[in-house]
Amino acid sequence: MNVGKSIPRVDAFDKATGRTKYTDDLCDSRALVVKLVHSTIAHGLVKAIDISEAEKVEGVVKIVTCFDVPKYYFPTAGHPWSTDPHHQDVADRLLLTDRVRFYGEEVAAVIAANDIAAAQAVRKVKVDYEEYPFVLDVQEAMEERAPQLHENYPNNILGHSNLRIGNYQEAIKEPGLIKFDNWYDTPTVQHCHIENHICYAYEENGRINIVSSTQIPHIVRRVVGQALGISWGKVRVVKPYIGGGFGNKQDALYEPLCAYLSTQVGGRLVKIDVTREETFTNNRVRHAIRSHIITWVRPDGTIVARKLEAFSNQGAYASHGHGIAAKGMGAFPQLYPCPNVEADAYTVFTNRTVAGAMRGYGIPQAMFPVESQIDDIARQIGAHPLEYRLKHLMPVGYVDSFSKNENYFDSFRQCIEKGKAAIDYDRKYEEYKNQTGNIRRGIGCAVFWYNTAVWPISLETSSCRMVLNQDGSVQLQLGETEIGQGADTVFAQMAADILGFSMDKINVISCQDTDVTPFGTGAYASRQTYVGGFAVRQTAELLKTKILEYAHELTRMPVFNLEIADNNIVRTTDGRILMSVGDLACEALYSLTHSQHITAEGTYQIKTNAYSFGCCFAEVEVDIKYCKVKVLDIVNVHDCGQLINPDLAEAQVHGGMSMGIGYALSEQLLYDPKSGRALNDNLLDYKLPTTMDHPDLAAQFVENYEPTSAFGTKALGEPPVCPVAPAIRNAILNATGVPLYKIPMTPHVLFERFTEEGLI
C-alpha cells in the first residue's frame, strides 16, 4: 500500500538540486521583452497617448496602446466555464484600456529587444488623462454620490446575496436577551508567491502557443480565445513547473495580452515577466471585507438570533467577484446553526487593486469576525470558550440544504480535544486569566468550516490518462496542476495502489499542455485529491482491467482469477506469480499475433461535496508598553479525511499557518487616500513574517474517512490559513482582556485599543 505513507515527493530531487525548469528557464533568451505602461491616476479616461519619443529608443520593436487593441470584453477569473450564461464570469476586461479604474492600470505596452530598451521607452510614453473622482472605501462606494466605476452596476454593487432563516425580527423581541453588536475589518493582502507571474507567446502554424506560470491552463486557453476573438482550438497553453500561486494564478492575468502582442510582431516570441511591484498592483489581492455581526443570546448563552452584513471590497474589476463574500456568508449559519438568521453580503467595486482568489476564498475573512465574537460572548456570560463552542457548533448529522454536505463525524470535538492536549490549553487558560503587569501571556482557540471543491456552484470534472510503457511502467496525466502543493505525488500514490504497482513504476507528467493533457480545470478550491482522485481511480481500474484481459490471452487464466501485485500478474487462487507486468507490456506492444497499445482514459464529473473541519490553538506574549505580540506556540488540528501522504499534509498545514500569522499580525496593502496609489507594493514595506516571527509550527490530524470520496479525502490545501488570525486574536484577549476588531493586529491597532481600555 502506498496510500497513507509519507513517500518522498516525486519532484523532490529535481527541485532540491535546481534542475527543475520553470517558465523563465524555458524561454529563449532572444525573446522580445514586453514592459507595460501603467496609469498614474486612479480613475479617469485616457484622452491621448504620445509614443513618438518612445519609438525612437533603440531596440523598440512596436508600441501598442489602448486605442489599438480589439474590443472583445473577456472575464479573467479561473472558474469553470459553463454553457449556462448564469454560471459564467463577468466579462469586463480589455487587453488594454482607455477607461482607467485603478492606479497603475495598463494603458499601453512596449515590445522591445531587451529589458533596458523597453524600460526606457515606457518612461518616454506620454499619456494625457481626463481625471475623475475615485473611491477606495467599500461602504463609501455604495453611496449615491460615489463615483461610478461600471455602468451596469448601480451604486458599484457587483453582487448582493441574502439569506433568511426563521424570523429574526420576531426572535429578538424575546425579553432578557443580551445583544452583541460588533464591526470587524480584514485587510487587503497579497499572495507573495516566490515566482512572479510570467508568460511568453509565439505563433506557429497559424496557432498561438503560450507558456505560462498558471494554475489553470485549460481555462486560460478558453479566456485567450475569448479575448482575441479566435477559435479556442487555435490556442495552445503549456504550464511548466510553477513557483507558487495561492490563487493569484487562478486568473488569466497576462496571457491574453501576451498572445495578442505576439500577433502584432509577426508571431515572434514575446515575454511578459512582471516585477514584484506589479504583482501587488496589477495581479490579484485578497478581498478586504468589513463585517457587521449582531448576535442575541439568552443569559445562559443560548443563541437566539444572528444578523450579518458583509461588505467585500472588490477593487476595480469583477475577477472572482461575489463568490468570495457569498461563500463567507454561507458559512455563517452553518458553523453555528441558529434558528433565526438574517445575512446579507455585498461585493462592491472600488478604485483599488482587483481582488480575486486567495487561499481560503472568503473563509479567513469570515472566521475572524465569527470566531472573535464567539469568544467575546463566552467571556461576557462567564462560559468557557471551548465548552461554549462545542455546545453550539454544527452537530453530527447536520445537512446543508444547498450543497447537501453532511457532517458525518464529531470532528470539532475530536480536533479540539487533540489541540487542547497538544498545547496544554486547560492549564494555560486558567493561568493566564487574570494577569497584571506589562508582559502578559495568553492562549486562544478558533475553529473553521470549509467546503471541498466547487460543486454545486460550478462544474466539477476531472479527466485522467494512463499509458502502459514497454517496461511495465505507466505514464500518468491529469489536467489538475501541481503548483507546489504535492498533488503529483498524491496522484502517483493513488494510481500505484489501484494498479498494484510500486511507486517507481508511476511516471507523472507534471507539466500540462492543452494540446495533449486531458481536460481538467486546474488547481483551486482544495479540490485536487478529492476531485482528481475520482478520475485517477476510475482510469486506473480501467487500465488494470485491460492489462488483466491481455494477461488472460497469455496465461489462459480467467480474468476473475488474476490480480496485479508488486508489478506482477498473480493468480489469486494460489498466489503464484505468472509473469511480470513489464513482460506483458513488452509482449503487448511487439507481439506478432496481437499487438496492442494498452491505455486508459476517463472523465469523472463530481456531484458531491464534503465538509472539512479543524481548529487552531495559539499561545502569545503581549508587551503592553510597546503594543507588540509574539506568537510563542501554535498548533492546527484538521479533519481532512484519510491522509494520502502524512508528511505532505503536514507541510500544507505549516504553509497555511505561516500565511495566517502574517494575516493576523503584519500584512496589509495600504493605499494613498490622495492618489489611490498602493503605498507599500514591495517586500521591503509590505511586512511578510519571516522565520524570526514564527514559533515551531505544529500540525495534527483527525482521520475520519470521508464517505463521499474516492480515497476518503477532503479539503486541506486552503483550510490551514482559516482559523489562525482569530486564534491569535483570542489569545490576546485571554492575555489582556481587550477584544480586537481588526487585523492585522499591529502595534498601531493595539495602541488604540489598549488606550481605549485603559491599559495605557
N, C-alpha and C positions, 0 to 999 in steps of 0.2 A: 504493500500500500504506500502510495506517495502522498495522497491527500491527508492532511493533518500533521505532516512533518515539516520541520524547518530546513528545507532544502535550499542550498545557495541559489541566488538569483541566476537565471540563465545568461544575463548580460553583465554579470558582476565583473568578470575578469577584464573584458574589453573596456568597461567604464573606469575601472580602478587603474588600469595601465595607460589610459589616454588613447586607446586605439579606436574608440567609438567615433564615428563620423556624424557630426551634426550638420545642419543646413549650410552654414558658412564654410565648413570643411569641404563640402561637395561642390560648391560654386566655383566655376572657372575664374581665375584671377583677372581675366580680361573682360569680365562683365562690366557693362556700363553701370554707373552709380546714380541712384536717384536720391535727391535731397528735396525736402518739402518746404514750401513757403507757408508759414503759419500766420494767421491773423493776429493783429496787435490790438484788437478790440474784442469785447465780449459779446456784442450784439450789434448787428448792422448789415449794411449792404455794400458789396464791392462795386464801386462805380466804374473803375478803370484800373488796368494793370499795365505798367510800362516795363517792358522787358528789353528795351533797346540796349541799355548798358550791360545788362546781364549776358546778352547774346554775344557780346564782344570778348568775354572771358575765354581764354584759350582752353580748349578741351570740352567746351559746352557743345553738345550734340543737338539738343532740342529742349525747348521750354514749352510746357503745356499749362494753360491756365484754366480757370473755372469756366471760361467762355468757350473753351474748345471741346469739352467732354460731352458725350451723349447724355440725353436727359432721361435715362432709364432709372427710375427710382427702385431701390432694392433694399431688402432687410439685411441686417448683419448678424442677427442672433443665431446661434447654433442650435436651434431647436429642430427636431424632425419636421420636415415639411409634410403637408397633408393636402390631398385633393379637396378637402373641405375648407373653403375660404375662412371659416371661423377659427380654424386651427392653423392659420398662417400668421407669421410675424408681420409687424408693421413695416411697410416699405417706405422709408422716409429719408434714405441716404442717396447722395450722388457721389461720383468718384471724386470730384472737387466741387466746391460750392461757392456761389456768389452771395448767398444768404448766410451770413455768419451768425452762429448761435452760441459759441463759447470762445473764450480767449485761447488762441492757438490753433483754431480750426484750419485745415488745409485748404488753401485757395489756389495754389499753383505747384507745379513740380518741375524740377530741373533735372535733366538727364545729361550726364557728363562722363568723360573718360575716367575720372578719378574723383576721390573724396574732396581734394583741395579745390579743384575747379568747380565742383558742384556747390561747395560751401561758399566760395567767393561769389558765385553767380546768385545764390539765394540772397546774399546781402545787398546785391545791386538791383534786385527786383523792387519796383516801387508800386505800392498799392494805394489807391485812393478810395476812402471809405465814406459812406454816409452812416454816421453812428446813431444807434438807438439806445434808449434806456435799457438797463438789464436788471435782472433779479436773481439772487443767489439763495435766498431763504425759501424753504419749501412751502410754508404757510403764507408768506407774503406773495408768492407766485400765484396763489389761488384767489387773491383779492381782485375785485373788479377793476381797480386802477392799475394792476400789474401789467408789465409788458407782455405781449402775446407772442409766444415762440412759434406755434404751428396753427394754421388757420382752422383746421378741423377739430381742435381740442380746446373748447371754451374754458376759460379760467386755468388753462395749462394743465388740465386734468387728463392724463393719458388713460387712466383706468380707475374704476371705483368698484369695489366688491363689498357686499354686505351680507351679514349672517344673522339670523334671528332664531333663537331657541326659547320656548316658553314665553313668558310675559315679563320682561324686565321692569317696565314701569309699574305694574301692579305689585311685583315682588318687593320692590324697595319701600313700599308703604308699610311693611310689617314693623310694628313698634319694637324699639330696643336694638335695632341694627347698628353696627359700627361701620362707618364709612372710611375706606382708604382710597384716597384720590391723589394720584401722582403722575407727573410728566417725566419722561425719560428720553435721553438723546444718545444715539450711537453715531459714530463718526464715519466720514468718508476715508477709506483706506485703500491701498493698492496692493496687488498680489506680490510684487517684488520677487518673481522667479529669477533664477540665475541668468538664463538665456533671454535676452530681449527678443521681441518679435522680429522675425526676419523671413524674407521670401525672395525668390527670384523666378523669372518667367522668360520664356522664349517660344517662338513659333517653329513648328516642324510639320511638314506635310499637311499644311492647312489647319493645324490644330494648335491650341495654346497649351503649353506644358508649364506647370507651376510646381516648384518645390518649396515647401513651407513648413515652418515650425507651428503646427496646428494640432489641436485636439480632435478636429472634425473634418478629415479630408473629403469624405463623400458629401457632406453638407456644403463645404467650401466650393466644391465643383458646381453644385447647383446654383449657389449665390453668384459665382463668377459668370455663369451663363445668363442669369437674370440681369446682372449689372451691365453686361456688354451687349445684351440683346441678341445672343447667339444660341445655337442648339447646345444643350448640356453635353451631348456626346462629343462636341468639338473641344471639350476641356478635359485635361488630364491633371490630376493633383497627386503629388508624391509627398508623403510625410516621412522624413527620416527620424532618427532618434531626436528626442525633444528635451530641452533643458528646463522642464517645468512649465506649468501653465496655470493650475489652480483656478481655472475658469476664465482667465483673461484670454486664452487662446481658444475659447469656445465661441468666438465671434469671427466672422470674416473681416479681419482688420484692414489689411493692405493688399491681399491677394487680388481683388478685382482691379484696383488701380495699377498694380504691378503688371498684370496681364494686359491691360489696355495700353500702358506706356510701351510695352514691347511691340505692340502692333503699330505704334506711331514712329518706330525707328526700324521698320522693315523686318520685324520679327527677331531682332537681335536680342541677346541675353541682357536683361536689366535686373538689378538687385536693389531692394529696399531693405536697409538694415538700420533700424531706428536707434536713437540714443536712449539712455536711461531717462532723461528728462521727458522725452516723447512718450515713454510708456506711462508716465504719470499723467500727462496732459491729454494724450491722443489715443490711448488704448482704453481700457475699462477700469472702473473702480467699484468697490463695494458700495451699495446704496446706504447713504446716511438716512436713518429712519427715526422720526420723532413719534413716540408712543404716549398715549394718554390712557391710563387704566384706572377704572373705578371698580372697587370690589366691596361688596356689602356682606358682612358676616354677623352671625349671632355671637353673643358673648362667649359661647363655648367653642367658637371658631368655625362653625358650620358655614360653608359658603352658600349664600342665598342667591346672589345675582352678581353678574360681572358685565362691565362695558369696556370696549376697546375702540380707540380711534388711532390709526396708524397713518403717518404721512411720510411717504417714501420719496426721497429726492432723486429723481431720475437723471438729472442733467439734461443735456440739450437734445438727445435723440432717444428713440424707443429702445433699441437693443433688446435685452431680455425683459425690460419693461415691468409690467404689472405682476408678472408671475412671482417675483420675489416677495412683494408685500402681501399678495394673496396667499402664498404658502405660509408666511408667518401668521397671518390671520387664521388660517385653517388649523394651525397648531394650538391656538388659544383655547378653544373649547374642548380639545381632545386631551391635552396633557392633564388638566384638572377639570374633569366633566362637571358641569354646573347646570341646574335645571332652567336657569333664566340668563340668557346671554344676548347682548347686542354688540355687534362688531362691524366696524367699517374700516376699510383700508383704501387709501388714496395713493396713486402714483402720479407725481407732478413734475412737469418739465421745468427746469431752471437753466440759467446760463452758466452751467458748470460742466466739468468733465462728464462724459457719458458713463452712466453706471450700468453694469452688466452682471454676468455670473461671477460669483466668487465663492470659494469653498464654504459650504453651509447654506447657500442660496436662501437667505432670509431668516433662517433659524437662529444664527448668532444674534441678529438684531431683535428677534422675538424673545429669546431666552433671557437676555439681560433684564428687560423690564419685568417679565413674568416671574422669574426666579428671585429677583430683588424684592418685589412686593410680597411674595410668599414669605420670605424671611422676616420682613417688617411686620406682617400680620402676626406671625407666630410670636415674635418678640413682644408685641404690644399686648396680646392676650395672655402672655405667660406660658405659651406652649413650647415644647422642644421642637426646633425647626425640622428635624428629621422625622420625628413621630407625626408632626403635623402634615408633612408631605405624604407620608405613607398612608395616612388616613384619607387623603383627598385625591391622590394620583389615580390615573387611569386603572381601573380594576381588571383583573383577569376575566376574559370573556367579552370585553368591550369590542364592539364592531363599529367602524366608521361607515356611515351610510353612503358616503360618496366613493371613497377608494375601495371599500369592502375589506380594508385591513382589519385583522383581528389580533387582539392581544392574547396569545396562547399561554403565556407563562407569567409567573410572578417576578418578572425581570427587574423591576425597580427595587423591590425588597432585596433580591439577591445581589444586585450591584451595590446598593447602599451598604449592606452588611459587609460585603467584601472590602469596600473602600474604607469603611469605619475601622476595620481591623488593621488595614494596611498603614493607616496614618495615625492610629491611636486616637481616634476622634473623641471618644467619650471622656477620657481623662483630660485632654487638652481643652475641650469645650468648657468644662467646669472650671478648670484652672484659669482660663483667660476671661471669664465672665465679667468680673468687676475690677479691672485694673486701674491703677493711677500711675502717674509719672510720665516721663517723656517718651521712653521706649516701651512699646506695648506689642504683645503678640496676639494673634487671633487665628481662628480656624473656621472655615466655611465650606458649604456644600451647595451644589446646584445640579439639577437633573436636566435631561433633554429628551426630546422626541424627534424622530426623523423617519422620513419615508425612504423607500428603496426604488430608484428609477422613477419614471415619469408617467406610467400608466395610472389612471385612465385619462389624464390631461392631454398627453401626447402619445404618438405612436411609439411602441417599444418592440423592436425587432432586431434580430442578430443573425448573421449568416457565417458559416464556417466551411472551410475546405481542408480536406486532408488527402495527401498523396503518398502512396506507398512507394518507397525507393527500392533500388535493387538489393540493398544490404539489409532490408527489413526495418529501416528507419522510416519516419513519417515527417513530411512537411506539414506544418500547421499554420493556417492563415485565418485571421478574423479582421473585420473592419473596426473592432474595438481597439483603441490605440493605447500603446504603452507610453505613458508620459512621465515615467519615473517612479510610479507607484508600485511596480512589481507585477502588473497584470500578466505579462508574458509568462512569467514563472508559474503563476497560479493556473493559467490555461494549460501549460505543459503538464503540470501535476494532474489536472483533471483528465486530460487526454490519456496520459500514461495509465492511470488507474482503470479507466473504462476499457482500454485496448488490451491491458495485460502486458504492457511494455515497461522497460526501465526508462528512467528519465533521459539517459544519454541517447535514446532512440527517438526522442521528440525534438525536432528542429523547428523552432518558432520563427516565422518570418515576421520580424518586428516592424519593419517599415512598410506602411500601407501605400499602395499605388492604385488609384481608382480604375486604371485600365485592367488590373489583374486581381486585386483583392476583392473578395466577396463583400457585398453591401453590408455596412454597419454604420450606425450614426455617430460613433466616436466615444470619447471619454468625458463623462459628466454624470451628475445625479447619483453618484455612488452606485452605478449600475453594472460595472464590469463583471464581477464574479457572479452576480445574480443573473443578469440577462445573458451575458456571454456564456455562462455555464450551461444554459439550456441548449444553445447551439452546439457547444463542444460535445455535450453528452449525446445529443441526437446524431451528430455526424460521426462520432467515434463508434457508436453502436452500429451504424450503417456500414462503416468501413470494416468493422470486426465481422459482421455478417458476410460481407463479400470475401474477406480473407478465408473464413471458415468454409464458405461454399467452394472456393478454389481448392482448399485443403481436402475437401471431400473427393474431388477428382483425383488427387494424388495419393490419398490414403485409403480410399474406398470406404471410409468410416462415415456414418451418417452425421450430419451437421450437429444434431442434438447430443451427440456423444463427444463433441470436440469443444475445446476451450483454448484460450491463449493465456499462458502464464510464463512470466520471466522470459519473454521474447520467443517462446516455443509453442508449437502446436501440440497440445496434450490431449490424450484420450481420457475422458473423465471417469470411465468405468474402472480403470485400474491405475490411472495416473501416469501411464507410460508416455514419454516424450517421443513423438512420431517424427518430427522434423523441426528445424528452426524456421521462424518467420522469414529470416534472411534467405534461406534456401528456397522457400516457397516463392518469395518475391522475385528472385532471380529467374526461377523457372517460369513464372507467370509472364515476365517480360520477354524472355528469349526462347520460349517453347516453340518447337516446330509444329506442334499439334494444336495448341490453344494458347496463343499469345494474348495477354490481357493487361492493360494498364489499370491497376486497381486504385480507384479514387472514390471519394465520397464528398458530397456537398449537400448542405441543408440550410434551410432558413427556419427559424423558430420565432413566431410572434407571441410575445408575452402579454397576457391579460390578467396579471396578478400584481400585487404589490406586497410589501412587508414592512412592519414596524421595526425600527432599530432603536434601542434604548440604552441609557447609560447615565453616568454621573461623574462629577469631578469634585475632589476634595482638595482644598488649598490651605496651607498654613503661611501666614505672613508676619512680618515685623514692621511696625509703623513707627516712624520717627515723627512725633507730633511737631516738634520745633521746626524741623526742616521740611515737613509735609512730604516725606518720602516713604515709599512702600518697597519692601524687599520680599520676594517670594522665597520662603525657606524650604517648603516641601510641597509637592503636588502629585496627585495620582488620579488617573482616569480609569474608570471601570466600564466596560462595554459588553452588552449582549448583542453581538453581530452574527449570531448563529454559529455554525461549525466553522472553526478556523481551518483554512486550507493550508496556510503556511504561517505558523505562530510568530516566527521572527519578523516576517514581512508585516504582519498585522501590528506587532509592537512598534515597528518603525513608522507605520502610518499614524499611529496614535501619538508618538513622540512629535512628529511634524505638526500635527494639528494642535497639540498642546502649546508648542512654541508659537504658532500663529495666534493662539488665544491669549497668550501672555502679552504679546505686542498689542493686540486689540484692547486688552484691559488697561494697560499702563502707559503706553507711549505713542502708539501710531495714530496719526491723523493728518490728512491732507488739508492744508489751510488755503484760503482764498482771500485776496486783497479786496476789501469791500469797495474800494475806489475805482478799481480797474477790472476786477473779475479774474485776474491772473492768479495761477497757482503759485503760492509763495515758497513752498518747500518741496519742489519737484526734483529732488535728488537725494542720494543716500547719505549725504552729509547732514542735511537739515531735516530729513524725514527720519524719525527715530525708531528704526528697527531694533528689537532686542538682539543682543549678541550672547555668546556663551557666558559672558560675565554676568548677564542678567538672569540666568537660568539656574535653578537648582537641578538635582537629578530628576529626570522625568520618569515617572513610574506608570506602567500600563498593566492592567489586569483584565481578565475576561471571564464572562459567564457564557458558557457554550450551550445554549438551547437550540437544538436543531430546528431550523425554520421549515415547517411542513409544506410550504408552497414552493420551495426552492429545489432546483435540480441537484444541488450538493449541500443543502442545509444552510446556505449562506444568506446574508443580507447586508445592508449598507454598513461600511466602515470608513471609506475614504474621507468623507466630509464630517461625520459626527464628532470626531475628537475636538474640533475647534468650538463647538456649540456651547458647552457649559462652563468654559474656563473663566471668561470675564465675570459672570455673576458669582462664581465660586470665590474668586479673589475679592470681589466687592463684599460678599457676605462675611469673609474672613476679616476684612477691615471693620465691618460693623461689629463683629464679635470683639475685636480689639479695642475699639474706641466708642462704641455706642452711637456712632454717627452714620446715618444712611446716606449713600451717594446716589445721584440720579443721572449721571452722565459718564460716558467713557470717551477717551481714555482718562483714567483716574490719575492725572498728572499732579505735580505739586501745586499748580495753579488751582485746580479743582478742589484739592484737599484743603488748601489755604482758605478758600472761600467758605467751604462748609465748616471747617474747624472754627473759623471766626464766628460764623452764624450760631454755632452750637456752644460757643464759649470756651472751647479748648485752648484757643489762642486769644 
